[in-house]
Amino acid sequence: MDNESIYFQAQVLNNEDPMMLGRVRARRLIDNYQDIIRGITSPPWNEEKDAWSERDPFVFIPLVPYFLYQVPKVDEMTLVTYLNKDYKFQNQYYIQSTFSSPTTTNFEYYQGGNKFTGTGGQQRNPKPLKNQDGTYTDQAIHKGVFPEPGDNALLGRGSADVVVKENEVLIRAGKFKGTTLKPNVVPTGNPQRGFLQLSRFDITKKVGKNKKITEFVETVAAVKYLIEWAIINPENTKDKFTGSVYLYKLKNDTSTTSKNLTVNSFVSEDLKILVDSQPFTALSAAETIAFINGFIQTCNSSDKTLNGDILFTDKNNKFPIFYRPNRLTYSYLEPSSINGNDANFEIASKNISIIYNQIKLQPALKTGGYGLIYTKGKVGQILNVVSKEVPQESYNPTPTTYGALTSDNLFLLSHKSQIPGKGKINFANTLYGIPLEQFVNEITPKTSSLVRGEELLDLLNLIVRFLTTHTHAYPGLPPTPVTQDGSYVNDILTQMQNAYTKILNQNIRLN
C-alpha cells in the first residue's frame, strides 16, 4: 500500500520554521516518531539541537509557492509527497489538507480532516451550509460569509478574506458576528464589517432631479350610516310597488369600512341599529325612484325628515353614508341566486333593474343603485391628494467603476503630515499591523475629523448672505438681527452649534 501511494496523510508537529519559509515538521500517520529517531545514529538524535536541521527527517517543504503563504497549525492534517518516494526523508513536500466544514477552518484536529476521505465514514456528518438545491440553510444568516462557486478567494482562518469576483474585489475583516468560527455553528453575517470594495459595472446610472407628482390615494374610513331600500312586490305587473327605505347606524367593524362595504357585501344585523324607516305603498316605478332618492337626498342635506323625525343627532358627524338595496332586493339582479327560469323572477328582475339604475343621490351620477356619500353632495371613493417625489433615473451602456472603503472608524494617515500642536504619529512597530491600543490612545488624539463639503458650503453661504445683505440702524451699532433677504443672526449661531455633528465626521479622521 505504501509503495502505491502518491500522497500520505501527516500530523503537523511544529510549524515554527526558523527560516520562515513555511516549512513544517510533520509525522506521517503510518509512521512511528520514536522508531524513526531511534534509527538515527552517529551521533544519536538530539531533539533540541537536531530539530529543523539537515538531520531532521520530519521537515516538509511547502509545495504551494511561497508567495501563497499557507501554513497549517500544529495537530492539523497535511498531505505530504516525495520527489522520489523510494528515498524517504529527502525532497519531501506538503500541501494543506482538507477541512470537514468552513466553520472548522480556525482549527481542526487531523482526524477531522479525514471526514470526506475513505477513512472518514465513522465521523459524524458536519452541519451543511446549503441545501441540495443550492439555497441556504438557517434563514440564510450566513449568506455572503464564505466564497461562492466561480469566485476566487484568499481566506483567513477567522473573519478576514480577499474575494475576487469576475468584476469585483472585496477585502474584508469582521465578515461575521462574534470573535471566531465555531465548528458546526452557522455564523451570522456582519453588516458592520470593515471592507474595501472595488467594482466595475457594465452600465452607468444617472440620477436626475426628483419629479414631483400628485396622485389620488383612497382613504379607508368607517361608514357611519347605511341606507337600504327594499321592494317587497317586485314581480307585480301593474306598476304598483310597495316597500320601505331604512336608515341604520353602523357599529365599527371591518365589514363596515368604506373599502369593504359594497352593494352586495354581508353586514351582520348585530352591527345595524335602526334609526328610521319610511314605507311606501302602490307607487309607480317613477314614484318609487323619486321616493327612495328623496330619502337619500334628505339624509345627505338634513338631519331630520320632512315629518320632523330626527335622523342624525350630530349632523356634523354623519358621513360617510352608504346607500344600496337590501340583499333580497339585490338578489333579483343576480340570476344565480333565484330560479332564473321562473316567469315571476324575470318580471321582478326587469322591474328591479329599472328602479335600481335610477337610484342616485344626483341624476348626473353614472352609477345607480348604490353609492358612498363621503361628504355632503359627494359620492364615490374617499380620495386624498398626495404629492410625492419620484426619482428620475436613466441608464446608459457606458461601463463605470466604484470604490468603497468602509469601517466603524476610518483613518487617512500620512507619514509626512502632522496637525500642528498634536504631534506626529509614531508608526514604529506597526509593520505587521496597528494594534487597537494605538488607534485609540495615540492616533485618534493626533487626527482631526473630516469635513463634509456640501454642509460646509451651506454654512458659508449663510454667512456670506448675512455679510452682503445686513444693515445697521446707526453707524457704530451692531447689525440688525434680520437682513434684507430675511437671514437671521440666530440662524448662523444655530448652524455653528450644529457644525460639530453636521459638518464634521468624527469617525473619518486624517492627520
Helices and strands as residue ranges (DSSP letters): E 8-14, E 24-28, H 33-38, H 47-50, E 59-62, E 77-82, E 92-96, G 102-104, G 112-114, G 138-140, E 152-155, E 161-164, E 168-173, E 194-201, E 204-218, E 225-231, E 241-250, G 254-256, G 269-271, E 272-283, H 285-301, G 315-317, E 321-325, H 327-331, G 335-337, H 343-356, E 371-375, E 378-379, E 383-396, E 400-406, E 410-412, H 436-438, I 439-443, E 448-451, H 453-469, H 489-502, E 504-510
